Amino acid sequence: MQALIALVDCNNFYVSCERVFRPDLMRKPVAVLSNNDGCIVARSQEVKDLGVKMGVPVFQIKEIINRHNIQLLSSNYTLYADMSARVMSTLEEFAPSLEIYSIDEAFLNLTGVCPKDPIAYGQRIRKAVQRATGIPVCVGMGPTKTLAKLANFAAKKIKKTGGVLNLSDPMRREKLMRLVPVGEVWGIGSRTTAKLNQLGIYTVWDLATQPSQRMQAQFNVTVARTVLELNGTACMDLEEITPDKQQIVCSRSFSRRITEYPELSQAMAEFCSRAAEKLRKQHSVTGCITIFIRTSPFNPKEPQYQRAASIKLAAATQDTRVIIGTANRLLEAIFRQGYNYQKCGVQLSHIQPQSLTRQRDVFDFSDHDLRIENGALMTTIDQINRRFPKALSIAATGFDKTWKAKADRVSPCYTTNWRELVCAHC
């Protein structure tokens, strides 16, 4: 029995989430903005057709926005995460195993599930997700994950596919590969694309017909595996259990410039608190903490300054207080007066499972005779905050928080806040 992998990808996901509760935005140009409302991070098809690129700063396209009346919305990640969970829950009904690849993508193992008519089954998936969540999706199928990705790309671009394409047939596969640029292959970045072009490899078919051993010798094992996957040999299994993150980064740009240490320290403490929560959520500990601060690189008239500092911990931790305290000591070392700081952040690395036996610190007590590593306290705080979001915070309070990222156009939390549920008037 030939393997069959499907990739289900939501169309313009952030915009689609907004349109579910704002039908007045249908068939209108809509864009979702990044944190601080600075850049475009999601575009409706109407905005894409206007030539607006992903990641472009808003101030650079003000004329296009005004001329075409593009509707701008702030990112509402609470809404997007909840809608993603609903989509994934719906997809679980169609396959014995599923890998959540990103917030808007999932691989499904359909081997033996729909041997007679995979295309019809893909259409069933599309209709079920649309009916249950209101989110439009496309379905790409193939014997490997790479081919499923390629099929999904074509299903979105070629309207006559009806949003579903199966590349199990070698003849259909070859026909498509001869038309698609090699840069559209999953895992082939811009640098690799440039090198492949220098070797005369311009299309997906050009890459698929290369000997995998040659590609490994000239590039790396990833490109070699990609060649095998394009020819129907599976080299990547579905990961039903999402692997723990090996790095956790929390950073934000400020809505205004910060010049004083107390405010910068407060911002750093909030980012450390979020990073520690993510660390505990995956039951991990960190052995290395890195922080960074910087001025705006887009304002050359101001004095420029950026620095980073890192420290390897004597004992791995997941305690918010330890992480904040360590970050503050690093911040004291790199902070310089006289600069307008635009961004700061923290990175946790050397991450390992909490269950592993690890060395304890001999001096495992603070100045107030409280244990530095207090798992019970952190668990209690997390439980309270899950039930009452942002009810407790270890970060400093009482400061002016106007530095926080702007979200002037954020939509309501339609699905997660009782006060913001949609009301239907009959």
C-alpha positions in Angstrom: 0.0 0.0 0.0 1.5 3.3 -1.0 1.8 5.9 1.7 -0.3 9.0 1.5 0.5 12.1 3.5 -1.7 15.2 3.4 -0.8 18.8 4.4 -3.8 20.9 5.4 -2.9 24.6 5.3 -5.3 27.5 6.3 -5.6 30.2 3.7 -4.4 33.7 4.9 -5.0 32.4 8.5 -4.9 35.6 10.6 -7.1 37.4 8.1 -9.5 34.5 7.9 -9.8 34.4 11.7 -10.8 38.0 11.7 -13.3 37.5 8.8 -15.1 34.7 10.7 -16.4 37.3 13.1 -16.3 40.3 10.7 -18.2 39.2 7.5 -18.1 42.8 6.4 -14.4 42.3 5.7 -15.1 39.6 3.1 -13.7 40.4 -0.4 -12.1 43.5 1.0 -8.4 44.2 1.3 -7.4 43.3 4.9 -3.9 43.2 6.5 -2.9 42.2 10.0 -0.1 44.0 11.7 2.9 42.9 13.8 3.4 43.7 17.5 3.5 47.5 17.9 1.4 47.8 14.7 4.7 48.3 12.7 4.7 45.8 9.8 2.4 43.7 7.7 2.4 40.0 8.9 -0.7 38.7 7.2 -2.5 39.7 4.0 -5.7 38.9 2.3 -5.6 37.8 -1.3 -6.8 41.3 -2.3 -3.8 42.9 -0.5 -1.4 40.4 -2.2 -2.8 41.3 -5.6 -1.9 44.9 -4.9 1.7 43.9 -4.6 2.1 44.4 -0.9 4.9 42.2 0.4 5.1 40.3 3.7 6.9 42.2 6.5 6.8 45.6 4.8 6.6 48.5 7.3 3.3 50.3 7.3 4.8 53.8 6.9 6.3 52.7 3.6 2.9 51.8 2.0 0.7 54.5 3.4 -0.2 55.7 -0.1 -1.4 52.3 -1.1 -3.3 51.8 2.1 -5.2 55.1 1.7 -5.7 54.7 -2.1 -7.2 51.2 -1.8 -8.8 51.6 1.7 -6.9 48.6 3.1 -8.4 47.6 6.5 -5.6 47.3 9.1 -6.0 45.1 12.2 -3.6 44.6 15.2 -2.5 41.0 15.9 -4.9 39.1 18.2 -2.8 36.0 19.1 -5.3 34.9 21.7 -8.0 34.6 19.0 -5.7 33.0 16.5 -4.4 30.4 18.9 -8.0 29.4 19.9 -9.1 29.2 16.3 -6.0 27.1 15.4 -7.0 24.6 18.2 -10.5 24.3 16.7 -9.1 23.6 13.3 -6.7 21.0 14.6 -9.4 19.3 16.6 -11.5 19.1 13.4 -8.6 17.6 11.5 -8.1 14.9 14.1 -11.4 13.3 13.0 -10.0 12.5 9.5 -6.7 10.7 10.2 -5.3 8.2 12.7 -2.2 10.4 13.3 -1.6 14.1 12.9 1.4 16.4 13.2 0.7 20.0 14.0 3.4 21.7 12.0 2.5 25.4 12.8 -0.4 27.5 14.0 -2.1 27.1 10.6 -0.7 23.8 9.1 -0.9 20.1 9.9 0.3 16.9 8.3 -2.2 14.0 8.3 -1.3 10.3 7.6 -4.0 9.2 5.2 -2.4 5.8 4.3 -5.2 3.3 3.8 -7.8 5.8 4.9 -9.1 6.9 1.4 -7.6 4.5 -1.2 -10.4 4.9 -3.7 -10.8 8.6 -4.1 -8.3 10.8 -2.1 -9.4 14.0 -3.9 -13.0 13.5 -2.7 -11.7 12.9 0.8 -9.7 16.1 0.6 -12.8 18.0 -0.3 -14.6 16.5 2.7 -11.8 17.8 4.9 -12.1 21.3 3.4 -15.8 21.4 3.8 -15.7 20.1 7.4 -13.1 22.7 8.5 -15.1 25.4 6.8 -18.3 24.3 8.4 -16.9 23.9 11.9 -14.6 26.9 12.1 -15.3 29.2 9.1 -11.6 28.9 8.1 -10.9 28.1 4.4 -8.1 25.5 3.8 -6.2 23.8 1.0 -5.1 20.2 1.0 -2.0 18.9 -0.7 -1.3 15.1 -0.9 1.6 12.9 -1.8 3.6 9.9 -0.6 6.0 12.1 1.4 5.8 15.3 3.4 7.8 17.3 0.9 5.5 16.2 -1.9 2.5 17.1 0.2 3.9 20.5 0.8 4.5 21.0 -2.9 1.0 19.8 -3.7 -0.4 22.2 -1.2 1.5 25.1 -2.8 0.0 24.2 -6.2 -3.5 23.7 -4.7 -3.4 27.3 -3.5 -2.0 28.7 -6.8 -4.0 26.7 -9.3 -7.7 27.4 -9.0 -8.9 24.5 -11.2 -7.6 22.1 -8.5 -10.5 23.2 -6.3 -8.1 23.5 -3.3 -7.1 19.8 -3.4 -4.2 18.2 -5.2 -2.7 14.7 -5.1 0.8 14.1 -6.4 0.9 10.4 -5.9 0.9 9.9 -9.7 4.5 10.2 -11.1 3.3 11.7 -14.4 1.3 14.5 -12.7 4.2 15.0 -10.4 6.7 15.5 -13.2 4.3 17.9 -15.0 4.0 20.1 -12.0 7.7 19.9 -11.1 8.8 21.2 -14.5 6.7 24.4 -13.9 7.6 25.3 -10.3 10.8 27.1 -9.4 13.2 25.2 -7.1 12.9 27.9 -4.5 9.3 26.8 -3.7 10.5 23.4 -2.4 10.1 23.0 1.4 13.4 23.4 3.1 15.2 25.1 0.1 16.0 28.6 1.3 17.2 31.7 -0.7 20.9 31.0 -0.3 20.5 27.3 -1.4 18.3 28.4 -4.3 21.1 30.8 -5.5 23.7 28.0 -5.3 21.4 25.6 -7.1 20.8 28.1 -9.9 24.5 28.5 -10.4 24.6 24.7 -11.0 21.8 25.1 -13.6 19.1 23.8 -11.3 16.1 26.1 -11.7 13.0 24.0 -11.4 11.8 21.4 -8.9 12.2 18.8 -11.7 15.9 19.8 -12.1 16.4 19.1 -8.4 14.5 15.9 -8.4 16.6 14.4 -11.2 19.9 15.0 -9.4 21.7 12.1 -7.6 21.1 12.4 -3.9 24.7 11.5 -3.2 25.9 14.4 -5.3 23.6 16.9 -3.5 24.8 15.7 -0.1 28.4 16.2 -1.2 27.8 19.6 -2.6 25.3 20.9 0.0 24.2 18.8 3.0 22.2 15.8 4.1 19.0 17.9 4.2 19.1 18.7 0.4 19.9 15.0 -0.3 16.8 13.9 1.7 14.7 16.5 -0.1 15.7 14.9 -3.4 14.7 11.5 -2.2 11.4 12.8 -0.9 10.6 14.5 -4.2 11.0 11.1 -5.8 8.6 9.4 -3.4 11.0 8.0 -0.8 10.0 9.1 2.7 12.8 10.4 4.9 10.7 12.3 7.4 8.1 10.7 9.7 5.1 12.4 11.2 5.8 13.8 14.7 2.6 13.2 16.5 4.1 14.6 19.7 5.4 18.1 19.2 9.1 18.2 20.3 10.1 20.6 23.0 11.6 23.9 22.0 15.4 24.0 22.2 15.3 27.8 22.5 12.7 30.2 23.9 12.9 33.9 22.9 10.7 36.7 24.2 11.2 40.2 22.9 9.2 43.2 21.8 9.7 46.6 20.3 8.6 49.5 22.5 5.8 51.9 21.5 8.1 54.7 22.6 11.8 55.0 23.2 13.1 54.0 26.7 16.0 56.0 28.1 16.1 55.1 31.8 17.3 51.8 33.4 14.3 51.2 35.7 11.9 51.1 32.8 14.2 48.9 30.7 14.6 46.6 33.6 10.9 46.3 34.1 10.4 45.5 30.4 13.1 42.8 30.6 11.4 41.4 33.7 8.1 41.0 31.9 9.8 39.2 29.0 11.7 36.9 31.4 8.4 36.1 33.1 6.7 35.1 29.8 9.8 33.0 28.8 9.7 31.2 32.1 6.0 30.4 31.7 6.7 28.9 28.3 9.6 26.9 29.8 7.4 25.4 32.6 4.6 24.7 30.1 6.8 22.2 28.3 8.2 20.9 31.6 11.8 22.0 30.9 14.6 23.9 32.6 17.2 26.3 31.1 20.9 26.2 31.7 21.8 29.5 29.8 20.3 33.0 29.8 21.0 35.6 27.1 19.6 39.1 27.0 20.0 41.9 24.4 19.1 45.6 24.1 19.3 47.9 21.1 18.4 51.3 19.7 16.4 51.7 16.5 18.4 50.7 13.4 15.9 52.7 11.2 16.9 56.0 12.7 20.5 56.7 11.8 20.2 60.3 13.2 20.1 58.9 16.7 23.2 57.5 18.5 23.3 53.7 17.8 24.0 51.1 20.5 23.3 47.4 20.8 24.7 44.8 23.1 24.0 41.3 24.3 25.2 39.4 27.3 25.0 35.7 28.2 25.6 33.5 31.2 25.6 29.8 31.8 23.9 28.9 35.0 25.5 26.7 37.7 22.2 24.9 38.1 19.5 24.7 35.5 16.3 26.4 36.5 12.7 27.2 35.5 12.1 29.6 38.4 10.9 33.0 37.2 12.7 34.8 40.1 16.0 33.3 39.2 15.7 34.1 35.5 14.6 37.7 36.2 17.4 38.2 38.8 20.0 36.8 36.4 18.7 39.0 33.5 18.9 42.1 35.7 22.5 41.4 36.6 23.3 41.1 32.9 21.4 44.2 32.1 23.3 46.3 34.6 26.5 45.3 32.9 25.5 46.3 29.3 23.2 49.3 30.0 24.6 52.7 28.9 23.0 56.0 29.7 22.2 58.5 26.9 20.7 56.1 24.3 17.1 55.8 23.2 16.4 52.1 23.4 13.8 50.6 21.0 13.8 46.9 21.8 15.0 44.3 24.4 14.6 40.6 24.9 15.7 37.4 26.6 16.6 34.0 25.2 16.6 30.8 27.2 18.9 28.0 25.8 20.6 24.8 26.9 17.1 23.6 27.6 16.6 20.1 29.0 13.7 18.1 30.4 12.7 18.9 34.0 12.6 15.2 34.8 16.4 14.8 34.3 18.5 14.6 37.4 20.5 17.8 37.6 23.0 19.3 39.9 21.7 21.4 42.7 23.3 24.7 43.8 24.9 24.5 47.2 23.8 28.1 47.8 20.2 27.4 46.9 18.7 30.1 49.2 18.0 33.8 48.6 18.8 36.6 51.1 15.4 36.1 52.7 15.9 32.4 53.4 13.5 31.3 50.7 14.5 28.6 48.3 15.5 30.0 45.0 14.2 26.9 43.1 10.6 26.7 44.3 8.6 24.5 41.9 5.5 24.5 44.1 5.3 28.3 44.0 5.8 28.5 40.3 3.1 25.8 39.7 0.6 27.7 41.9 1.2 31.0 40.1 0.8 29.2 36.7 -2.5 27.6 37.8 -3.9 31.0 39.0 -2.9 32.7 35.8 -4.4 30.0 33.6 -7.7 30.5 35.4 -7.4 34.3 35.8 -5.1 35.5 33.0 -2.4 37.9 34.2 -3.7 37.9 37.7 -0.3 37.4 39.3 3.1 38.7 38.1 6.5 38.4 39.6 7.8 41.2 37.4 8.1 44.7 38.9 4.8 46.7 39.1 4.0 50.3 39.7 5.9 51.8 36.8 4.6 53.7 33.8 3.9 51.0 31.2 3.3 53.3 28.2 6.3 51.6 26.6 4.2 48.5 25.9 3.6 47.6 22.3 0.7 49.4 20.7 -2.4 47.4 19.5 -4.8 50.2 18.6 -6.7 48.1 16.1 -7.0 44.8 18.0 -10.3 42.9 17.6 -12.2 41.4 20.6 -11.4 38.0 22.0 -14.6 36.5 20.5 -14.0 33.0 21.7 -12.1 33.3 25.0 -13.6 36.2 26.9 -17.2 36.1 28.1 -17.5 39.8 27.9 -16.5 39.8 24.2 -18.6 37.0 22.8 -20.4 37.8 19.6 -24.1 38.6 20.2 -26.7 37.7 17.5 -29.8 39.9 17.5 -32.8 38.3 16.0 
